[in-house]
Structures are given as structure tokens and as C-alpha cells.
Amino acid sequence: MWIELAMPTYLSNVSDRESQTAWVSKLTKSYYQDDQQAKLMHLQAEVDSLLQQLENLKHQRLAETNQKEE
């Protein structure tokens, strides 16, 4: 049996992503072997890290834009 998970590719903030990660983690435990779960968790951690970096850059650019306007 194959279950397709429909997931958005972009979330507005890191806390939404963390909630989605927890949800995916629960679902995948019964569908993937241990080695596949480990790879998936590693990829999820990498995505979380990249999203955090992106959010930090966004805040940094907003701060720089606000300073230029003052």
C-alpha cells in the first residue's frame, strides 16, 4: 500500500516547519525502514537549518533597509 503525503513546499516560518516535521516524523515511523528514516531525518534537519538561515537573512535585510530609510 502506498500513501502519498501532500505537503506544502514553503512554509511561512520556522515554527510551522517544526510542526510539520513532527507530523511527518510520526507518519513516517511506520512506513520507512530505519536507514531510510535516518536519511529523511537528516534531510529534514538540513531543510530546517536552511530555512532558519533564510529567515535570518530576511530579518537582516529588513533591518538594513530600515536603517537606510532613517
Secondary structure as a PSIPRED ss2 file (coil, helix, strand):
# PSIPRED VFORMAT (PSIPRED V4.0)

   1 M C   1.000  0.000  0.000
   2 W C   1.000  0.000  0.000
   3 I C   1.000  0.000  0.000
   4 E C   1.000  0.000  0.000
   5 L C   1.000  0.000  0.000
   6 A C   1.000  0.000  0.000
   7 M C   1.000  0.000  0.000
   8 P C   1.000  0.000  0.000
   9 T C   1.000  0.000  0.000
  10 Y C   1.000  0.000  0.000
  11 L C   1.000  0.000  0.000
  12 S C   1.000  0.000  0.000
  13 N C   1.000  0.000  0.000
  14 V H   0.000  1.000  0.000
  15 S H   0.000  1.000  0.000
  16 D H   0.000  1.000  0.000
  17 R H   0.000  1.000  0.000
  18 E H   0.000  1.000  0.000
  19 S H   0.000  1.000  0.000
  20 Q H   0.000  1.000  0.000
  21 T H   0.000  1.000  0.000
  22 A H   0.000  1.000  0.000
  23 W H   0.000  1.000  0.000
  24 V H   0.000  1.000  0.000
  25 S H   0.000  1.000  0.000
  26 K H   0.000  1.000  0.000
  27 L H   0.000  1.000  0.000
  28 T H   0.000  1.000  0.000
  29 K H   0.000  1.000  0.000
  30 S C   1.000  0.000  0.000
  31 Y C   1.000  0.000  0.000
  32 Y C   1.000  0.000  0.000
  33 Q C   1.000  0.000  0.000
  34 D H   0.000  1.000  0.000
  35 D H   0.000  1.000  0.000
  36 Q H   0.000  1.000  0.000
  37 Q H   0.000  1.000  0.000
  38 A H   0.000  1.000  0.000
  39 K H   0.000  1.000  0.000
  40 L H   0.000  1.000  0.000
  41 M H   0.000  1.000  0.000
  42 H H   0.000  1.000  0.000
  43 L H   0.000  1.000  0.000
  44 Q H   0.000  1.000  0.000
  45 A H   0.000  1.000  0.000
  46 E H   0.000  1.000  0.000
  47 V H   0.000  1.000  0.000
  48 D H   0.000  1.000  0.000
  49 S H   0.000  1.000  0.000
  50 L H   0.000  1.000  0.000
  51 L H   0.000  1.000  0.000
  52 Q H   0.000  1.000  0.000
  53 Q H   0.000  1.000  0.000
  54 L H   0.000  1.000  0.000
  55 E H   0.000  1.000  0.000
  56 N H   0.000  1.000  0.000
  57 L H   0.000  1.000  0.000
  58 K H   0.000  1.000  0.000
  59 H H   0.000  1.000  0.000
  60 Q H   0.000  1.000  0.000
  61 R H   0.000  1.000  0.000
  62 L H   0.000  1.000  0.000
  63 A H   0.000  1.000  0.000
  64 E H   0.000  1.000  0.000
  65 T H   0.000  1.000  0.000
  66 N H   0.000  1.000  0.000
  67 Q H   0.000  1.000  0.000
  68 K H   0.000  1.000  0.000
  69 E H   0.000  1.000  0.000
  70 E C   1.000  0.000  0.000
